[in-house]
Amino acid sequence: MAHIDIFKDDAFKLGSLTATVNTSAEGQAVPTTLDSLFDEEGVTTTTVSIERSNGKLALVADAPRGSPGASLEPERRDLIPFNTLHLPLRDTIYADEIQNVRAFGTESELEVMLSVVNKRANKLRKAIDVTLGYHRLGAVTGKILDADGQRVLLDLYQRFGYTQKTVNFALGTASTKVRQKVIDAKRQAEDALAGEAVIVGWLGIVGRGFYDAFTGHDSVEKAFERWKDGEFLRQDLRAGFMFEGVEWKEYYGKVGNISFIEPDDGYLIPVTSDDLFQTKFAPANHIDAVNTIGVPYYASQEILQHGVGVDLKVQSNPLTINTRPNVVIKLKKA
């Protein structure tokens, strides 16, 4: 019969539980559309500074051989600090839940209890994963919101001093030249990027209302029908709809009454050679994690007073950010 003291075993310490919760079972970790855009890295501090400079590419004037040459204008640099966020989630395993757990077959009580704890920890991790996805969409839209969908945790446009650029696609008007609207949006993104990174592709993530109006518009519908006709020839049926060099995907996410993206909105994202989108993970607020390189998730447990159970905690301490929010163009259906 399992005893509460089993949780004093080394297998239930921070390092062991953290290593387990950071390892997904094969086939259970399915990257989302946005995950591939983000570069992940652990940091040793809870504050991350993004360096910004006024440096622009410039043309070099011809000069006589042997002349000293022109000098570049000195760059003005500034550091913009950002605090990582703290996403803790708890669960309790009560003594009554484990009192009848017995070893069976070749499994020991320790192995059985580890299975119970890991199952609970992975459930908490999944909730944090959904939250990270919500934050990553916020990095695209420019505002990272709290779990209530209202409180702004981080306004990237305000912090960087940019104004969000918007293109109205006027999809409710039959005469709209949608191809030109796409080109206009791409040009705005290219101008904002100012040649400082190589664009290797384009991604358009849009709400349901936008997607239906977009694919149903007269100037797009024929291309969409051709794409659907050839769909059975594709090996990966999850591929997006290509139009005017952009991969268009309907993006839907909702938890409770919180929608991840408004139905009639969309965002055009340049996929660049630069680390435009980043997620930094800070260490946990745990004495054993101080000044270490952060990992995506931490798991720890503590025996409750009077031995009535175990308090299980899983946390993540991320900063999810778009270092150039002005290169993402907001799209409106109307």
ZAKEKE-46604 format. One record per atom (N, C-alpha, C): x, y, z; residue in one letter. Coordinates in steps of 0.2 Angstrom, whole numbers, plus 5000, padded with zeros to 4 digits. Layout:
XYZA;...
This chain:
500449945000M;500050005000M;500450065000M;500350114996A;500750174995A;500650215002A;501250255003H;501250295009H;501450365007H;501250415011I;501350485009I;502050495009I;502450455013D;503250475013D;503550455006D;503150415002I;503450394995I;503650464991I;503350514993F;503450574989F;504150614991F;504450584996K;505150604998K;505650574994K;505450534990D;505950494986D;506250544981D;506850534978D;507250584974D;506850584967D;506450534965A;506050534959A;505550594959A;505350624965F;504850674965F;505150744967F;505850744966K;506150814967K;506050854961K;506250924961L;506150964956L;506450944949L;507050924950G;507450904944G;507150844940G;506950794944S;506650734941S;505950754938S;505550784941L;504850794939L;504950844933L;505350894933T;505450944928T;505650904921T;506150864922A;506350824916A;505850784913A;505350754917T;504850714914T;504350764911T;504150814914V;503650864911V;503850894905V;504450904904N;504750934898N;504850884892N;504650814893T;504750764888T;504050744887T;503850754880S;503150734878S;503150664876S;502650624877A;502550554875A;502550564867A;502850514864E;502850514857E;502150514854E;502150564849G;501450574846G;501050624849G;501150644855Q;500750694859Q;500850764858Q;501450784855A;501650854854A;501550864847A;500950904846V;500850924839V;500950994838V;501451014834P;501551084833P;500951124830P;500851184832T;500251224829T;500551264823T;500151294819T;500351334814T;500851384816T;500751414822L;501251474824L;501851444827L;501851384830D;502451364833D;503051364829D;503051344823S;503651344818S;503951414817S;503551464819L;503851534818L;504251554823L;504251524829F;504551544835F;505151514837F;505651544838D;506351524840D;506351524848D;506451464851E;506451454858E;507151454861E;507151484867E;507851484870E;507751494878E;508151464882G;508151474889G;508551534891G;508351574896V;508851624898V;508851614906V;509351654909T;509551644916T;509251694920T;508851744917T;508551804921T;507851804919T;507451844923T;506751854922T;506651914918T;507151954916T;507052004912T;507451994905T;507152014900V;507552004893V;507552074890V;508052094887S;508152164884S;508252154877S;507852184873I;507852184865I;508252244863I;508752234859E;509152294857E;508852314850E;508752384850R;508452414844R;508952464841R;509052474835S;509452524832S;509152554826S;509352614824N;509152644819N;509452624812N;509852574813G;510252554807G;509852534801G;510052564795K;509652544789K;510252534784K;510052484779L;510452474773L;510552534769L;511152554767A;511252614763A;511652604757A;511552634751L;511952634745L;512652664746L;513152644743V;513852664744V;513952704737V;514152764738A;514352804732A;515052794729A;515052794723D;515752784719D;516252834721D;516852814722A;517352864724A;518052844720A;518452894719P;519152874716P;519452824720P;519852784717R;520252734720R;520752764725R;520852744731G;521352774736G;521052824740G;520352844739S;520052894743S;519852864749S;519752904755P;519552874761P;518852844761P;518452864757G;517752844757G;517352874762G;516652874761A;516152904766A;516152864772A;515852894777S;515752864784S;515052844785S;514852794787L;514152774789L;513952824795L;513352844795E;513052874801E;513052834807E;513352854813P;513352814819P;512652784820P;512552724822E;511952694824E;511752714831E;511152734832R;510852744839R;510552684841R;510752664847R;510452594849R;510152604856R;509652574857D;509352574864D;509052504866D;509052494872L;508852424875L;508152434878L;507652394876I;506952394878I;506852324883I;506852334889P;506752284894P;506052254894P;505952184894F;505352154895F;505452104900F;504852094905N;504852054910N;504551984907N;504851924909T;504551864908T;503851854912T;503351824909L;502751804913L;502851744917L;502351744922H;502351684927H;501751644926H;501751584924L;501151544922L;501151484927L;500851494933P;500851434938P;500151404938P;500151334938L;499551294939L;499651244944L;499151234948R;499251184954R;498651134953R;498851074957D;498351024958D;498550984964D;498050954967T;498150924974T;498050844973T;498450804975I;498350734976I;498250714983I;497650704985Y;497450684992Y;497650614994Y;497750605001A;497950545003A;497450495002A;496850505002D;496350465000D;496350434993D;496650474989E;496750444982E;497250394981E;497750394985I;498250344984I;498350294990I;497850294995Q;497950245000Q;497850174998Q;497450164992N;497350094990N;497750074984N;498250114982V;498650104977V;499150044979V;499149994975R;499649934977R;500049924971R;500549894972A;501049864967A;500649804963A;500749804957F;500449744953F;500949724948F;500949664946G;501349634941G;502149654943G;502449684938T;503149704940T;503249774942T;502749814943E;502749884944E;502849884952E;503249934954S;503349944961S;502850004963S;502750014970E;502350074972E;502650134969E;503250144969L;503550204967L;503350214959L;503450164955E;503250174948E;502550194947E;502050164951V;501350174951V;501250244953V;501550274958M;501450334960M;501750384956M;502350374953L;502550414947L;502150424942L;501750374940S;501250374934S;500750414936S;500450414942V;499950454945V;500150534944V;500750544947V;500950614947V;501050644940V;501450604936N;501550624929N;500950634925N;500450594926K;499750604923K;499450674925K;499550684931R;499250754933R;499650814931R;500350804931A;500750854929A;500650864921A;500550814917N;500450824910N;499850864908N;499350844913K;498650884912K;498750954913K;499150974918L;499351044919L;499751074914L;500251034911R;500651064906R;500151074900R;499751034898K;499251044892K;498951114893K;498651134899A;498351194900A;498851254898A;499451244901I;499951294899I;500151304892I;500151244889D;500251244881D;499751284878D;499151274879V;498651314876V;498751394878V;498951404884T;499051474885T;499651504881T;500151464880L;500751484876L;500551494869L;500051454867G;499851464860G;499451534859G;499051544865Y;498651604865Y;499151664865Y;499751664869H;500251714869H;500551724862H;500751664859R;501051674852R;500551704847R;499951694848L;499551734843L;499551804845L;499551814852G;499651884854G;500251924851G;500751884851A;501351914848A;501251934841A;500851894837V;500751914830V;500251974830V;499751974834T;499252024834T;499552094837T;500052084841G;500352144844G;500152154851G;499652114854K;499452124861K;499352054864K;499752044869I;499651984873I;499251994879I;498651954879L;498151964884L;498151904889L;497851924895D;497851874900D;497251824899D;497151784904A;496751724903A;496051754902A;495851814904D;495151834904D;495051864897D;495551874893G;495451894886G;495351974886G;495452004892Q;495352074892Q;495952114894Q;496252094900R;496852124903R;497452114898R;497752174896V;498352174892V;498952164896V;499352104895L;499952094898L;500552124895L;500452134888L;501052164884L;500752194878L;500852254877D;500652294871D;501352304867D;501452264862L;502052274858L;502152334854L;501552354851Y;501552424848Y;501752474852Y;501452474858Q;501652534863Q;502352534865Q;502552474867R;503252464869R;503752484864R;503652464858F;504152484852F;504052544849F;503452574851G;503252644848G;503052644840G;502752584839Y;502452574832Y;501752584832Y;501452604826T;500752604824T;500552544820T;500052504822Q;499852444818Q;499652464811Q;499852434806K;499652444799K;499052394797K;498552424794T;497952384792T;497752394785T;497552334782V;497352334775V;496652314775V;496152354772N;495452334772N;495352294765N;495152234765F;495152194759F;494452204756F;493952234759A;493352244756A;493052184752A;493052134756L;492852064753L;492052064751L;491752114754G;490952114753G;490852154747G;491352174743T;491252214737T;491452164731T;490952154726A;491152104721A;491752134716A;491752194716S;492252224711S;492952234714S;493052214720T;493652214724T;494252174720T;494752204719K;495352164716K;495752134722K;495552074724V;495952044730V;496652034729V;496852014723R;497552004721R;497952074723R;497652124721Q;498052194722Q;498052204730Q;497452184733K;497452194741K;498052154744K;498152094742V;498652054744V;499352084743V;499452114737I;500052144735I;500152204739I;499652244740D;499752304745D;499952284752D;499652234754A;499852214761A;500552194761A;500752154756K;501452124756K;501952184756K;501752234752R;502252294751R;502352334757R;501752334761Q;501852374768Q;502352334772Q;502252264772A;502752224776A;503452234774A;503552234768E;504252234765E;504552304766E;504152354766D;504352424768D;504552434775D;504152394779A;504252404787A;504952364788A;505052304785L;505652264786L;506252304783L;506152344778A;506752384775A;507352344773A;507252284771G;507852244768G;508252214774G;508052224780E;508452194785E;508452124787E;508052084783A;508052014783A;507751994777A;507951924775V;507651894769V;506951864770V;506551884766I;505851854767I;505851784762I;505751734766V;505751664763V;505051634761V;504551674764G;503851654762G;503351694766G;502751684765W;502151724768W;501651674771W;501351694776L;500851664780L;500251704781L;499651694779G;499051724781G;498651684786G;498551704792I;498151674796I;497551714797I;496951684796V;496351724796V;495751694800V;495251734802G;494651704806G;494251674801G;493751634803R;493251594799R;492851644794R;492651694797G;492251744792G;492651774787G;493251794788F;493751814783F;493851764778F;494051704780Y;494251644776Y;493651624771Y;493051624774D;492451614769D;492351664764D;492351724766A;492351784762A;492851784757A;493451774759F;494051774755F;494051714749F;493951654751T;493951604746T;493251604742T;492751634744G;492151644741G;492051704736G;492551744736H;492551804732H;492651784725H;492351824720D;492351804713D;493151804711D;493551844713S;494251854710S;494651804713S;494451764718V;494851714722V;494551644721V;493851634720E;493551574720E;493851524715E;493951544709K;494251504704K;494851464706K;495351514709A;495951484711A;495851434717A;495351454721F;495251404727F;494951344725F;494551344720E;494251284717E;494751234714E;495251264710R;495751234707R;496251194713R;496351234718W;496651204724W;496351144727W;495651154727K;495251094730K;495251034726K;495251044719D;495250994714D;495850954714D;496450984716G;497050944716G;497250924723G;496750934728E;496950914735E;497150844736E;496750804732F;496850724733F;497550704731F;497850744727L;498550734725L;499050744730L;498950784735R;499450814740R;499550754745R;500150754747Q;500350704752Q;500050734759Q;500150794760D;499950824767D;499350864765D;498750844767L;498150874766L;498050934771L;498450944776R;498451004780R;498751064777R;499051064771A;499351124768A;498851174767A;499051234768G;498651294767G;498451304760G;498051354758F;497851374752F;498251434749F;498651414744M;499151464741M;498751514736M;498851574738F;498551634733F;499051694733F;499251714728E;499751764727E;500351764731E;500651704731G;501251684735G;501151684743G;500551684745V;500451684752V;500051614754V;500251584759E;499951524762E;499351544766E;498751534764W;498151564768W;497851504773W;497851514779K;497551464783K;497051494788K;496451454788E;495951474793E;496251454800E;496251504804Y;496451494811Y;495951504816Y;495851444820Y;495251444825Y;495551424831Y;495451454836G;495551434843G;495151464848G;494851424853K;494451454857K;494451414864K;494451444869V;494451414876V;493851444880V;493351414882G;492851444885G;492451494880G;492451554882N;492151614878N;492751654876N;493351634876I;493951674874I;494151654867I;494051694862S;494251674855S;494951704854S;495351654850F;496051674849F;496051724844F;495651724839I;495651774833I;494951794831I;494851854830E;494151884828E;493951854821E;493351834820P;493151794814P;493251834808P;493251904808D;493251944802D;493951974801D;494451954805D;495151984805D;495651934802D;496151954800G;496751914798G;497351954799G;497951914798Y;498651944799Y;499051914794Y;499451954790L;499951934785L;500551934788L;500951884788I;501551874792I;502151854787I;502651894786P;503251874782P;503651824786P;503751774783V;504251724786V;504951734784V;505351754789T;506051784787T;506551734789T;507151754787S;507751714789S;508051744796S;507751794798D;507951824805D;507451794810D;507651794817D;507251774822D;506751824824D;506251834820L;505751884821L;505351864827L;505151804828F;504751784833F;505151744838F;505051764845Q;505451724849Q;505051714856Q;505251654859T;504951634865T;505551624870T;505651664875K;506151654880K;505851624886K;506251574889F;506051544895F;506451554901F;506251584906A;506551604912A;506551544917A;507051544922P;507051494927P;506451504932P;506251444935A;505651444940A;505851484946A;505351504950N;505451544956N;505551494961N;506051454961H;506251394965H;506951404967H;507151394973I;507851404975I;508351354971I;508151294969D;508551254965D;508651274957D;508251324955A;508251354948A;508651414948A;508751444953V;509051514953V;509751514949V;509751564944N;510351574939N;510451514935N;510051474934T;510051424929T;509751444923T;509851404917I;509551424911I;508851394911I;508351434909G;507651414910G;507451364905G;506951324907V;506751274902V;505951284902V;505651254897P;504951274896P;504451264902P;504551204905Y;504051194911Y;504451174917Y;504251184922Y;504451164929Y;503951124933Y;504051074936A;503651034940A;503951024947A;503551034952S;503751024959S;503150994963S;503350964969Q;502750944973Q;502950954981Q;502450964985E;502650974992E;502050944996E;502250905001I;501850875006I;501450925010I;500750915010L;500350965013L;500450955021L;500251005025Q;500250995032Q;499850935034Q;500050905039H;499750845042H;499650785038H;500050795032G;500150735028G;499450715024G;499050765023V;498350755020V;498450745012V;498950765010G;499050755002G;499650785000G;499750794993V;500250824990V;500050884986V;500350944986D;500250994982D;500750994976D;500450984970L;500850974964L;500751044960L;501351064958K;501351134954K;501751124948K;501451144942V;501851154936V;501851224934V;502351254931Q;502451324929Q;502851334923Q;502751384920S;503151404914S;503251484915S;503851504913N;503951574914N;504251604907N;503751614903P;503951634896P;503951714894P;504251734889L;504151794886L;504151774879L;503551784876T;503351774869T;503251844866T;503651854860I;503751924858I;503851914850I;503651974847N;503851984840N;504252044840N;504952034838T;505352094839T;505252144834T;504852134829R;504752184824R;503952184822R;503552204827P;502852204826P;502552234820P;502852284818N;502652334813N;502652294806N;503052234805V;503052204799V;502452154798V;502052144803V;501452104803V;500852154801V;500552134796I;499952184793I;499352154795I;498852194798K;498252164800K;497752174794K;497352124793L;496852124787L;496152124790L;495752164787K;495052164789K;494652144783K;494052104784K;493652084779K;493252134776K;492952174780A;492452224777A;492852274772A;
